[in-house]
């Protein structure tokens, strides 16, 4: 059974939301998250994994821009 973690999204249209992702065999989440808009991939936003310094929060996904 794969482990999961909740990671907050920072910046962009989804700022303040969190996503639940599966950790790989090394205990790390995916390097990117594509947050879908109301029109699916046509409005997707790209978020990249970053380390976070806040207590109790190891990672955040930081907004990088639209996918298209």
mmCIF file of the N, C-alpha and C atoms, coordinates in Angstrom:
data_MODEL
# 
_entry.id   MODEL 
# 
loop_
_atom_site.group_PDB 
_atom_site.id 
_atom_site.type_symbol 
_atom_site.label_atom_id 
_atom_site.label_alt_id 
_atom_site.label_comp_id 
_atom_site.label_asym_id 
_atom_site.label_entity_id 
_atom_site.label_seq_id 
_atom_site.pdbx_PDB_ins_code 
_atom_site.Cartn_x 
_atom_site.Cartn_y 
_atom_site.Cartn_z 
_atom_site.occupancy 
_atom_site.B_iso_or_equiv 
_atom_site.pdbx_formal_charge 
_atom_site.auth_seq_id 
_atom_site.auth_comp_id 
_atom_site.auth_asym_id 
_atom_site.auth_atom_id 
_atom_site.pdbx_PDB_model_num 
ATOM 1   N N  . UNK A 1 1  ? 0.838   -1.183 0.000   1.00 0.00 ? 1  UNK A N  1 
ATOM 2   C CA . UNK A 1 1  ? 0.000   0.000  0.000   1.00 0.00 ? 1  UNK A CA 1 
ATOM 3   C C  . UNK A 1 1  ? 0.887   1.252  0.000   1.00 0.00 ? 1  UNK A C  1 
ATOM 4   N N  . UNK A 1 2  ? 0.628   2.144  -0.900  1.00 0.00 ? 2  UNK A N  1 
ATOM 5   C CA . UNK A 1 2  ? 1.424   3.371  -1.027  1.00 0.00 ? 2  UNK A CA 1 
ATOM 6   C C  . UNK A 1 2  ? 1.042   4.368  0.056   1.00 0.00 ? 2  UNK A C  1 
ATOM 7   N N  . UNK A 1 3  ? 2.043   5.080  0.536   1.00 0.00 ? 3  UNK A N  1 
ATOM 8   C CA . UNK A 1 3  ? 1.801   6.154  1.499   1.00 0.00 ? 3  UNK A CA 1 
ATOM 9   C C  . UNK A 1 3  ? 1.418   7.419  0.746   1.00 0.00 ? 3  UNK A C  1 
ATOM 10  N N  . UNK A 1 4  ? 0.641   8.251  1.394   1.00 0.00 ? 4  UNK A N  1 
ATOM 11  C CA . UNK A 1 4  ? 0.236   9.521  0.797   1.00 0.00 ? 4  UNK A CA 1 
ATOM 12  C C  . UNK A 1 4  ? 0.558   10.663 1.748   1.00 0.00 ? 4  UNK A C  1 
ATOM 13  N N  . UNK A 1 5  ? 0.562   11.875 1.194   1.00 0.00 ? 5  UNK A N  1 
ATOM 14  C CA . UNK A 1 5  ? 0.802   13.078 1.989   1.00 0.00 ? 5  UNK A CA 1 
ATOM 15  C C  . UNK A 1 5  ? -0.022  14.207 1.381   1.00 0.00 ? 5  UNK A C  1 
ATOM 16  N N  . UNK A 1 6  ? -0.461  15.125 2.225   1.00 0.00 ? 6  UNK A N  1 
ATOM 17  C CA . UNK A 1 6  ? -1.158  16.312 1.734   1.00 0.00 ? 6  UNK A CA 1 
ATOM 18  C C  . UNK A 1 6  ? -0.149  17.444 1.615   1.00 0.00 ? 6  UNK A C  1 
ATOM 19  N N  . UNK A 1 7  ? -0.152  18.099 0.447   1.00 0.00 ? 7  UNK A N  1 
ATOM 20  C CA . UNK A 1 7  ? 0.798   19.175 0.183   1.00 0.00 ? 7  UNK A CA 1 
ATOM 21  C C  . UNK A 1 7  ? 0.020   20.417 -0.235  1.00 0.00 ? 7  UNK A C  1 
ATOM 22  N N  . UNK A 1 8  ? 0.299   21.566 0.401   1.00 0.00 ? 8  UNK A N  1 
ATOM 23  C CA . UNK A 1 8  ? -0.400  22.803 0.029   1.00 0.00 ? 8  UNK A CA 1 
ATOM 24  C C  . UNK A 1 8  ? 0.100   23.361 -1.312  1.00 0.00 ? 8  UNK A C  1 
ATOM 25  N N  . UNK A 1 9  ? -0.817  24.024 -2.025  1.00 0.00 ? 9  UNK A N  1 
ATOM 26  C CA . UNK A 1 9  ? -0.485  24.736 -3.257  1.00 0.00 ? 9  UNK A CA 1 
ATOM 27  C C  . UNK A 1 9  ? -0.277  26.203 -2.902  1.00 0.00 ? 9  UNK A C  1 
ATOM 28  N N  . UNK A 1 10 ? 0.800   26.806 -3.413  1.00 0.00 ? 10 UNK A N  1 
ATOM 29  C CA . UNK A 1 10 ? 1.151   28.184 -3.090  1.00 0.00 ? 10 UNK A CA 1 
ATOM 30  C C  . UNK A 1 10 ? 1.209   28.999 -4.376  1.00 0.00 ? 10 UNK A C  1 
ATOM 31  N N  . UNK A 1 11 ? 0.391   30.050 -4.442  1.00 0.00 ? 11 UNK A N  1 
ATOM 32  C CA . UNK A 1 11 ? 0.349   30.912 -5.616  1.00 0.00 ? 11 UNK A CA 1 
ATOM 33  C C  . UNK A 1 11 ? -0.654  30.416 -6.647  1.00 0.00 ? 11 UNK A C  1 
ATOM 34  N N  . UNK A 1 12 ? -0.866  31.221 -7.679  1.00 0.00 ? 12 UNK A N  1 
ATOM 35  C CA . UNK A 1 12 ? -1.776  30.836 -8.755  1.00 0.00 ? 12 UNK A CA 1 
ATOM 36  C C  . UNK A 1 12 ? -3.223  30.756 -8.323  1.00 0.00 ? 12 UNK A C  1 
ATOM 37  N N  . UNK A 1 13 ? -4.046  30.208 -9.199  1.00 0.00 ? 13 UNK A N  1 
ATOM 38  C CA . UNK A 1 13 ? -5.490  30.132 -8.971  1.00 0.00 ? 13 UNK A CA 1 
ATOM 39  C C  . UNK A 1 13 ? -5.869  29.212 -7.809  1.00 0.00 ? 13 UNK A C  1 
ATOM 40  N N  . UNK A 1 14 ? -5.024  28.238 -7.489  1.00 0.00 ? 14 UNK A N  1 
ATOM 41  C CA . UNK A 1 14 ? -5.350  27.263 -6.445  1.00 0.00 ? 14 UNK A CA 1 
ATOM 42  C C  . UNK A 1 14 ? -4.660  27.562 -5.114  1.00 0.00 ? 14 UNK A C  1 
ATOM 43  N N  . UNK A 1 15 ? -4.140  28.774 -4.956  1.00 0.00 ? 15 UNK A N  1 
ATOM 44  C CA . UNK A 1 15 ? -3.429  29.150 -3.732  1.00 0.00 ? 15 UNK A CA 1 
ATOM 45  C C  . UNK A 1 15 ? -4.266  28.834 -2.500  1.00 0.00 ? 15 UNK A C  1 
ATOM 46  N N  . UNK A 1 16 ? -3.650  28.146 -1.541  1.00 0.00 ? 16 UNK A N  1 
ATOM 47  C CA . UNK A 1 16 ? -4.333  27.810 -0.292  1.00 0.00 ? 16 UNK A CA 1 
ATOM 48  C C  . UNK A 1 16 ? -4.988  26.439 -0.300  1.00 0.00 ? 16 UNK A C  1 
ATOM 49  N N  . UNK A 1 17 ? -5.169  25.841 -1.468  1.00 0.00 ? 17 UNK A N  1 
ATOM 50  C CA . UNK A 1 17 ? -5.725  24.482 -1.538  1.00 0.00 ? 17 UNK A CA 1 
ATOM 51  C C  . UNK A 1 17 ? -4.624  23.481 -1.220  1.00 0.00 ? 17 UNK A C  1 
ATOM 52  N N  . UNK A 1 18 ? -5.016  22.244 -0.917  1.00 0.00 ? 18 UNK A N  1 
ATOM 53  C CA . UNK A 1 18 ? -4.055  21.169 -0.718  1.00 0.00 ? 18 UNK A CA 1 
ATOM 54  C C  . UNK A 1 18 ? -4.400  20.016 -1.650  1.00 0.00 ? 18 UNK A C  1 
ATOM 55  N N  . UNK A 1 19 ? -3.388  19.237 -1.995  1.00 0.00 ? 19 UNK A N  1 
ATOM 56  C CA . UNK A 1 19 ? -3.593  18.034 -2.807  1.00 0.00 ? 19 UNK A CA 1 
ATOM 57  C C  . UNK A 1 19 ? -3.005  16.845 -2.059  1.00 0.00 ? 19 UNK A C  1 
ATOM 58  N N  . UNK A 1 20 ? -3.605  15.696 -2.240  1.00 0.00 ? 20 UNK A N  1 
ATOM 59  C CA . UNK A 1 20 ? -3.093  14.463 -1.667  1.00 0.00 ? 20 UNK A CA 1 
ATOM 60  C C  . UNK A 1 20 ? -2.386  13.700 -2.770  1.00 0.00 ? 20 UNK A C  1 
ATOM 61  N N  . UNK A 1 21 ? -1.109  13.373 -2.554  1.00 0.00 ? 21 UNK A N  1 
ATOM 62  C CA . UNK A 1 21 ? -0.315  12.673 -3.563  1.00 0.00 ? 21 UNK A CA 1 
ATOM 63  C C  . UNK A 1 21 ? 0.330   11.437 -2.945  1.00 0.00 ? 21 UNK A C  1 
ATOM 64  N N  . UNK A 1 22 ? 0.633   10.462 -3.794  1.00 0.00 ? 22 UNK A N  1 
ATOM 65  C CA . UNK A 1 22 ? 1.330   9.255  -3.353  1.00 0.00 ? 22 UNK A CA 1 
ATOM 66  C C  . UNK A 1 22 ? 2.826   9.501  -3.320  1.00 0.00 ? 22 UNK A C  1 
ATOM 67  N N  . UNK A 1 23 ? 3.473   8.930  -2.331  1.00 0.00 ? 23 UNK A N  1 
ATOM 68  C CA . UNK A 1 23 ? 4.921   9.015  -2.215  1.00 0.00 ? 23 UNK A CA 1 
ATOM 69  C C  . UNK A 1 23 ? 5.556   7.860  -2.982  1.00 0.00 ? 23 UNK A C  1 
ATOM 70  N N  . UNK A 1 24 ? 6.726   8.116  -3.579  1.00 0.00 ? 24 UNK A N  1 
ATOM 71  C CA . UNK A 1 24 ? 7.412   7.045  -4.299  1.00 0.00 ? 24 UNK A CA 1 
ATOM 72  C C  . UNK A 1 24 ? 8.129   6.122  -3.313  1.00 0.00 ? 24 UNK A C  1 
ATOM 73  N N  . UNK A 1 25 ? 8.884   5.169  -3.823  1.00 0.00 ? 25 UNK A N  1 
ATOM 74  C CA . UNK A 1 25 ? 9.553   4.188  -2.961  1.00 0.00 ? 25 UNK A CA 1 
ATOM 75  C C  . UNK A 1 25 ? 10.627  4.818  -2.066  1.00 0.00 ? 25 UNK A C  1 
ATOM 76  N N  . UNK A 1 26 ? 11.041  6.045  -2.393  1.00 0.00 ? 26 UNK A N  1 
ATOM 77  C CA . UNK A 1 26 ? 12.011  6.765  -1.566  1.00 0.00 ? 26 UNK A CA 1 
ATOM 78  C C  . UNK A 1 26 ? 11.349  7.745  -0.599  1.00 0.00 ? 26 UNK A C  1 
ATOM 79  N N  . UNK A 1 27 ? 10.012  7.735  -0.557  1.00 0.00 ? 27 UNK A N  1 
ATOM 80  C CA . UNK A 1 27 ? 9.285   8.607  0.359   1.00 0.00 ? 27 UNK A CA 1 
ATOM 81  C C  . UNK A 1 27 ? 9.130   10.036 -0.130  1.00 0.00 ? 27 UNK A C  1 
ATOM 82  N N  . UNK A 1 28 ? 9.252   10.249 -1.457  1.00 0.00 ? 28 UNK A N  1 
ATOM 83  C CA . UNK A 1 28 ? 9.127   11.598 -2.017  1.00 0.00 ? 28 UNK A CA 1 
ATOM 84  C C  . UNK A 1 28 ? 7.887   11.705 -2.891  1.00 0.00 ? 28 UNK A C  1 
ATOM 85  N N  . UNK A 1 29 ? 7.251   12.882 -2.877  1.00 0.00 ? 29 UNK A N  1 
ATOM 86  C CA . UNK A 1 29 ? 6.086   13.117 -3.746  1.00 0.00 ? 29 UNK A CA 1 
ATOM 87  C C  . UNK A 1 29 ? 6.538   13.414 -5.179  1.00 0.00 ? 29 UNK A C  1 
ATOM 88  N N  . UNK A 1 30 ? 5.609   13.430 -6.138  1.00 0.00 ? 30 UNK A N  1 
ATOM 89  C CA . UNK A 1 30 ? 5.949   13.802 -7.519  1.00 0.00 ? 30 UNK A CA 1 
ATOM 90  C C  . UNK A 1 30 ? 6.548   15.204 -7.570  1.00 0.00 ? 30 UNK A C  1 
ATOM 91  N N  . UNK A 1 31 ? 7.430   15.443 -8.529  1.00 0.00 ? 31 UNK A N  1 
ATOM 92  C CA . UNK A 1 31 ? 8.109   16.737 -8.646  1.00 0.00 ? 31 UNK A CA 1 
ATOM 93  C C  . UNK A 1 31 ? 7.193   17.847 -9.128  1.00 0.00 ? 31 UNK A C  1 
ATOM 94  N N  . UNK A 1 32 ? 6.120   17.497 -9.843  1.00 0.00 ? 32 UNK A N  1 
ATOM 95  C CA . UNK A 1 32 ? 5.171   18.505 -10.324 1.00 0.00 ? 32 UNK A CA 1 
ATOM 96  C C  . UNK A 1 32 ? 3.741   18.054 -10.060 1.00 0.00 ? 32 UNK A C  1 
ATOM 97  N N  . UNK A 1 33 ? 2.857   19.030 -10.023 1.00 0.00 ? 33 UNK A N  1 
ATOM 98  C CA . UNK A 1 33 ? 1.415   18.774 -9.923  1.00 0.00 ? 33 UNK A CA 1 
ATOM 99  C C  . UNK A 1 33 ? 0.730   19.652 -10.959 1.00 0.00 ? 33 UNK A C  1 
ATOM 100 N N  . UNK A 1 34 ? -0.119  19.050 -11.786 1.00 0.00 ? 34 UNK A N  1 
ATOM 101 C CA . UNK A 1 34 ? -0.909  19.801 -12.766 1.00 0.00 ? 34 UNK A CA 1 
ATOM 102 C C  . UNK A 1 34 ? -2.309  19.976 -12.186 1.00 0.00 ? 34 UNK A C  1 
ATOM 103 N N  . UNK A 1 35 ? -2.615  21.181 -11.779 1.00 0.00 ? 35 UNK A N  1 
ATOM 104 C CA . UNK A 1 35 ? -3.919  21.483 -11.190 1.00 0.00 ? 35 UNK A CA 1 
ATOM 105 C C  . UNK A 1 35 ? -4.884  21.855 -12.315 1.00 0.00 ? 35 UNK A C  1 
ATOM 106 N N  . UNK A 1 36 ? -5.912  21.030 -12.509 1.00 0.00 ? 36 UNK A N  1 
ATOM 107 C CA . UNK A 1 36 ? -6.848  21.231 -13.614 1.00 0.00 ? 36 UNK A CA 1 
ATOM 108 C C  . UNK A 1 36 ? -7.813  22.364 -13.336 1.00 0.00 ? 36 UNK A C  1 
ATOM 109 N N  . UNK A 1 37 ? -8.112  23.146 -14.368 1.00 0.00 ? 37 UNK A N  1 
ATOM 110 C CA . UNK A 1 37 ? -9.097  24.212 -14.270 1.00 0.00 ? 37 UNK A CA 1 
ATOM 111 C C  . UNK A 1 37 ? -10.482 23.680 -14.603 1.00 0.00 ? 37 UNK A C  1 
ATOM 112 N N  . UNK A 1 38 ? -11.455 24.561 -14.696 1.00 0.00 ? 38 UNK A N  1 
ATOM 113 C CA . UNK A 1 38 ? -12.831 24.149 -14.986 1.00 0.00 ? 38 UNK A CA 1 
ATOM 114 C C  . UNK A 1 38 ? -12.967 23.539 -16.380 1.00 0.00 ? 38 UNK A C  1 
ATOM 115 N N  . UNK A 1 39 ? -12.033 23.849 -17.276 1.00 0.00 ? 39 UNK A N  1 
ATOM 116 C CA . UNK A 1 39 ? -12.042 23.269 -18.627 1.00 0.00 ? 39 UNK A CA 1 
ATOM 117 C C  . UNK A 1 39 ? -10.993 22.174 -18.769 1.00 0.00 ? 39 UNK A C  1 
ATOM 118 N N  . UNK A 1 40 ? -10.620 21.547 -17.668 1.00 0.00 ? 40 UNK A N  1 
ATOM 119 C CA . UNK A 1 40 ? -9.652  20.455 -17.701 1.00 0.00 ? 40 UNK A CA 1 
ATOM 120 C C  . UNK A 1 40 ? -8.252  20.927 -18.027 1.00 0.00 ? 40 UNK A C  1 
ATOM 121 N N  . UNK A 1 41 ? -7.554  20.184 -18.878 1.00 0.00 ? 41 UNK A N  1 
ATOM 122 C CA . UNK A 1 41 ? -6.181  20.508 -19.223 1.00 0.00 ? 41 UNK A CA 1 
ATOM 123 C C  . UNK A 1 41 ? -6.036  21.842 -19.931 1.00 0.00 ? 41 UNK A C  1 
ATOM 124 N N  . UNK A 1 42 ? -7.102  22.314 -20.571 1.00 0.00 ? 42 UNK A N  1 
ATOM 125 C CA . UNK A 1 42 ? -7.044  23.602 -21.274 1.00 0.00 ? 42 UNK A CA 1 
ATOM 126 C C  . UNK A 1 42 ? -6.779  24.759 -20.311 1.00 0.00 ? 42 UNK A C  1 
ATOM 127 N N  . UNK A 1 43 ? -7.087  24.587 -19.039 1.00 0.00 ? 43 UNK A N  1 
ATOM 128 C CA . UNK A 1 43 ? -6.855  25.631 -18.034 1.00 0.00 ? 43 UNK A CA 1 
ATOM 129 C C  . UNK A 1 43 ? -5.957  25.144 -16.902 1.00 0.00 ? 43 UNK A C  1 
ATOM 130 N N  . UNK A 1 44 ? -5.145  24.116 -17.161 1.00 0.00 ? 44 UNK A N  1 
ATOM 131 C CA . UNK A 1 44 ? -4.287  23.550 -16.120 1.00 0.00 ? 44 UNK A CA 1 
ATOM 132 C C  . UNK A 1 44 ? -3.194  24.527 -15.709 1.00 0.00 ? 44 UNK A C  1 
ATOM 133 N N  . UNK A 1 45 ? -2.833  24.480 -14.438 1.00 0.00 ? 45 UNK A N  1 
ATOM 134 C CA . UNK A 1 45 ? -1.750  25.273 -13.870 1.00 0.00 ? 45 UNK A CA 1 
ATOM 135 C C  . UNK A 1 45 ? -0.666  24.309 -13.395 1.00 0.00 ? 45 UNK A C  1 
ATOM 136 N N  . UNK A 1 46 ? 0.588   24.674 -13.591 1.00 0.00 ? 46 UNK A N  1 
ATOM 137 C CA . UNK A 1 46 ? 1.700   23.826 -13.180 1.00 0.00 ? 46 UNK A CA 1 
ATOM 138 C C  . UNK A 1 46 ? 2.251   24.314 -11.841 1.00 0.00 ? 46 UNK A C  1 
ATOM 139 N N  . UNK A 1 47 ? 2.415   23.376 -10.933 1.00 0.00 ? 47 UNK A N  1 
ATOM 140 C CA . UNK A 1 47 ? 3.027   23.626 -9.625  1.00 0.00 ? 47 UNK A CA 1 
ATOM 141 C C  . UNK A 1 47 ? 4.232   22.704 -9.477  1.00 0.00 ? 47 UNK A C  1 
ATOM 142 N N  . UNK A 1 48 ? 5.342   23.235 -8.933  1.00 0.00 ? 48 UNK A N  1 
ATOM 143 C CA . UNK A 1 48 ? 6.558   22.452 -8.723  1.00 0.00 ? 48 UNK A CA 1 
ATOM 144 C C  . UNK A 1 48 ? 6.816   22.256 -7.236  1.00 0.00 ? 48 UNK A C  1 
ATOM 145 N N  . UNK A 1 49 ? 7.318   21.077 -6.905  1.00 0.00 ? 49 UNK A N  1 
ATOM 146 C CA . UNK A 1 49 ? 7.628   20.736 -5.527  1.00 0.00 ? 49 UNK A CA 1 
ATOM 147 C C  . UNK A 1 49 ? 8.805   21.563 -5.015  1.00 0.00 ? 49 UNK A C  1 
ATOM 148 N N  . UNK A 1 50 ? 8.647   22.101 -3.818  1.00 0.00 ? 50 UNK A N  1 
ATOM 149 C CA . UNK A 1 50 ? 9.723   22.833 -3.142  1.00 0.00 ? 50 UNK A CA 1 
ATOM 150 C C  . UNK A 1 50 ? 9.750   22.415 -1.682  1.00 0.00 ? 50 UNK A C  1 
ATOM 151 N N  . UNK A 1 51 ? 10.932  22.472 -1.078  1.00 0.00 ? 51 UNK A N  1 
ATOM 152 C CA . UNK A 1 51 ? 11.056  22.250 0.361   1.00 0.00 ? 51 UNK A CA 1 
ATOM 153 C C  . UNK A 1 51 ? 10.404  23.420 1.082   1.00 0.00 ? 51 UNK A C  1 
ATOM 154 N N  . UNK A 1 52 ? 9.878   23.150 2.273   1.00 0.00 ? 52 UNK A N  1 
ATOM 155 C CA . UNK A 1 52 ? 9.250   24.205 3.058   1.00 0.00 ? 52 UNK A CA 1 
ATOM 156 C C  . UNK A 1 52 ? 9.881   24.252 4.431   1.00 0.00 ? 52 UNK A C  1 
ATOM 157 N N  . UNK A 1 53 ? 10.081  25.440 4.930   1.00 0.00 ? 53 UNK A N  1 
ATOM 158 C CA . UNK A 1 53 ? 10.739  25.652 6.223   1.00 0.00 ? 53 UNK A CA 1 
ATOM 159 C C  . UNK A 1 53 ? 9.758   25.688 7.396   1.00 0.00 ? 53 UNK A C  1 
ATOM 160 N N  . UNK A 1 54 ? 8.457   25.766 7.121   1.00 0.00 ? 54 UNK A N  1 
ATOM 161 C CA . UNK A 1 54 ? 7.477   25.865 8.210   1.00 0.00 ? 54 UNK A CA 1 
ATOM 162 C C  . UNK A 1 54 ? 7.404   24.559 8.994   1.00 0.00 ? 54 UNK A C  1 
ATOM 163 N N  . UNK A 1 55 ? 7.299   24.651 10.317  1.00 0.00 ? 55 UNK A N  1 
ATOM 164 C CA . UNK A 1 55 ? 7.178   23.443 11.137  1.00 0.00 ? 55 UNK A CA 1 
ATOM 165 C C  . UNK A 1 55 ? 5.942   22.624 10.737  1.00 0.00 ? 55 UNK A C  1 
ATOM 166 N N  . UNK A 1 56 ? 6.115   21.323 10.657  1.00 0.00 ? 56 UNK A N  1 
ATOM 167 C CA . UNK A 1 56 ? 5.010   20.431 10.335  1.00 0.00 ? 56 UNK A CA 1 
ATOM 168 C C  . UNK A 1 56 ? 4.678   20.357 8.856   1.00 0.00 ? 56 UNK A C  1 
ATOM 169 N N  . UNK A 1 57 ? 5.466   21.030 8.028   1.00 0.00 ? 57 UNK A N  1 
ATOM 170 C CA . UNK A 1 57 ? 5.208   21.052 6.588   1.00 0.00 ? 57 UNK A CA 1 
ATOM 171 C C  . UNK A 1 57 ? 6.545   20.881 5.873   1.00 0.00 ? 57 UNK A C  1 
ATOM 172 N N  . UNK A 1 58 ? 6.762   19.700 5.290   1.00 0.00 ? 58 UNK A N  1 
ATOM 173 C CA . UNK A 1 58 ? 8.046   19.431 4.644   1.00 0.00 ? 58 UNK A CA 1 
ATOM 174 C C  . UNK A 1 58 ? 8.125   19.987 3.229   1.00 0.00 ? 58 UNK A C  1 
ATOM 175 N N  . UNK A 1 59 ? 6.961   19.994 2.519   1.00 0.00 ? 59 UNK A N  1 
ATOM 176 C CA . UNK A 1 59 ? 6.953   20.419 1.127   1.00 0.00 ? 59 UNK A CA 1 
ATOM 177 C C  . UNK A 1 59 ? 5.774   21.333 0.819   1.00 0.00 ? 59 UNK A C  1 
ATOM 178 N N  . UNK A 1 60 ? 5.908   22.103 -0.263  1.00 0.00 ? 60 UNK A N  1 
ATOM 179 C CA . UNK A 1 60 ? 4.801   22.836 -0.876  1.00 0.00 ? 60 UNK A CA 1 
ATOM 180 C C  . UNK A 1 60 ? 4.933   22.673 -2.385  1.00 0.00 ? 60 UNK A C  1 
ATOM 181 N N  . UNK A 1 61 ? 3.810   22.853 -3.088  1.00 0.00 ? 61 UNK A N  1 
ATOM 182 C CA . UNK A 1 61 ? 3.853   22.950 -4.544  1.00 0.00 ? 61 UNK A CA 1 
ATOM 183 C C  . UNK A 1 61 ? 3.713   24.438 -4.877  1.00 0.00 ? 61 UNK A C  1 
ATOM 184 N N  . UNK A 1 62 ? 4.752   25.017 -5.489  1.00 0.00 ? 62 UNK A N  1 
ATOM 185 C CA . UNK A 1 62 ? 4.772   26.436 -5.838  1.00 0.00 ? 62 UNK A CA 1 
ATOM 186 C C  . UNK A 1 62 ? 4.335   26.631 -7.283  1.00 0.00 ? 62 UNK A C  1 
ATOM 187 N N  . UNK A 1 63 ? 3.477   27.611 -7.522  1.00 0.00 ? 63 UNK A N  1 
ATOM 188 C CA . UNK A 1 63 ? 2.919   27.900 -8.842  1.00 0.00 ? 63 UNK A CA 1 
ATOM 189 C C  . UNK A 1 63 ? 4.017   28.333 -9.799  1.00 0.00 ? 63 UNK A C  1 
ATOM 190 N N  . UNK A 1 64 ? 3.991   27.792 -11.024 1.00 0.00 ? 64 UNK A N  1 
ATOM 191 C CA . UNK A 1 64 ? 4.958   28.159 -12.049 1.00 0.00 ? 64 UNK A CA 1 
ATOM 192 C C  . UNK A 1 64 ? 4.316   28.789 -13.266 1.00 0.00 ? 64 UNK A C  1 
ATOM 193 N N  . UNK A 1 65 ? 2.993   28.599 -13.455 1.00 0.00 ? 65 UNK A N  1 
ATOM 194 C CA . UNK A 1 65 ? 2.324   29.197 -14.583 1.00 0.00 ? 65 UNK A CA 1 
ATOM 195 C C  . UNK A 1 65 ? 1.360   28.242 -15.262 1.00 0.00 ? 65 UNK A C  1 
ATOM 196 N N  . UNK A 1 66 ? 0.710   28.718 -16.318 1.00 0.00 ? 66 UNK A N  1 
ATOM 197 C CA . UNK A 1 66 ? -0.240  27.870 -17.039 1.00 0.00 ? 66 UNK A CA 1 
ATOM 198 C C  . UNK A 1 66 ? 0.483   26.757 -17.801 1.00 0.00 ? 66 UNK A C  1 
ATOM 199 N N  . UNK A 1 67 ? -0.173  25.620 -17.942 1.00 0.00 ? 67 UNK A N  1 
ATOM 200 C CA . UNK A 1 67 ? 0.408   24.484 -18.651 1.00 0.00 ? 67 UNK A CA 1 
ATOM 201 C C  . UNK A 1 67 ? 0.388   24.690 -20.165 1.00 0.00 ? 67 UNK A C  1 
ATOM 202 N N  . UNK A 1 68 ? -0.514  25.512 -20.638 1.00 0.00 ? 68 UNK A N  1 
ATOM 203 C CA . UNK A 1 68 ? -0.637  25.705 -22.101 1.00 0.00 ? 68 UNK A CA 1 
ATOM 204 C C  . UNK A 1 68 ? -0.181  27.087 -22.476 1.00 0.00 ? 68 UNK A C  1 
# 
